[in-house]
Amino acid sequence: MEYVVTGAAGFIGANLVKGLNARGITEIIAVDDLTQGDKFRNLADCAISEYLDKDKFLARIKSGAFRRSLKAILHQGACSDTTASDGRYVMDTNYAYSCTLLDFCNAEMIPLIYASSAATYGAHPGFREDPACESPLNVYGYSKLLFDQRVRRLPPGGSQVVGLRYFNVYGDREQHKGRMASVAFHFFNQYRAEGHVRLFEGSGGYGNGEQRRDFVSVEDVVKVNLHFLDNPVISGIYNCGTGAAQSFNDVAVATINACRGAEGKDALSLLQLQQQGIIRYIAFPGDLKGKYQSYTQADLGALRGPGAYQESFLTVEQGVAHYCRQLLAKAG
């Protein structure tokens, strides 16, 4: 029997394939849309049993070709652009696609572990898996919330269904994401190319670069996914973040100092980096006003609950430094 990873050539999907490979699992059907062909690089060092285009995969699901042949579906395939304006496309990709897989997994009684998002919370100050805290700011967040609501309506006693609300994920294999790549990735490339990094000026009541997010390493995200795969009796919607908000300034300092360390230079404080013009601030974009989360921090009450995930998460200082070493190694 085979595992399915959708969005397998994408950022988190490819890391999940590598995580399964690390366990000796190679019977993996990798599903994606390679219209953006350079994403193939994320799978080039992975062991899979088959690659299927998303549309062909859906056609085979609907035809019954996969009955009694799959072990679990790790569903990462989605339109992840939080600024996307084509609502029809976003809803079809993020909601309708997910509903088809949910119906299949329930009929087959196999686990479905899928990517939800912290975008479901919008600007609400609480980040608890509770409808009272959910107020998405864009159609991307709404598409994820609508599917979560569908999952909540499932009757008890069915197959395992786990939704993971990813916060700000960073790490290896995100190079294809363009502007949607993590700030750590952008800061790394800015520093290497220009010798300085650019952050947004203050917004939402926060000072320059002091907007705060829950930045979580993709390595930790993979561990959380595999934890639930190992515990098929647990279902629910869970936050997937560190539980500790850190500033964009923190990410910039960690990125720059990791690069400086590789250059044989001493680490500098935030103030020193600001004074030397290595950290600079640019005007907050007008098109993001009213659509931007200035603060996120995962409430880990549910994730840390009985039978749930108990491992510690990497801090920005730990995770970003490790990520920069990976990027530097690839850059030679």
Secondary structure, 3 states (H helix, E strand, C coil): CEEEEECCCCHHHHHHHHHHHHCCCCCEEEEECCCCHHHHHHCCCCCCCEEEEHHHHHHHHHHCCCCCCEEEEEECCCCCCCCCCCHHHHHHHHHHHHHHHHHHHHHHCCCEEEEEEHHHCCCCCCCCCCHHHCCCCCHHHHHHHHHHHHHHCCCCCCCCEEEEEECEEECCCCHHHHHHCCHHHHHHHHHHHHCCEEEECCECCECCCCCEECEEEHHHHHHHHHHHHHCCCCCEEEEECCCCCEEHHHHHHHHHHHHHHHCCCCCCCHHHHHHCCCEEEECCCHHHCCCCCCECCCCCCCCCCCCCCCCCCCCHHHHHHHHHHHHHHHHC
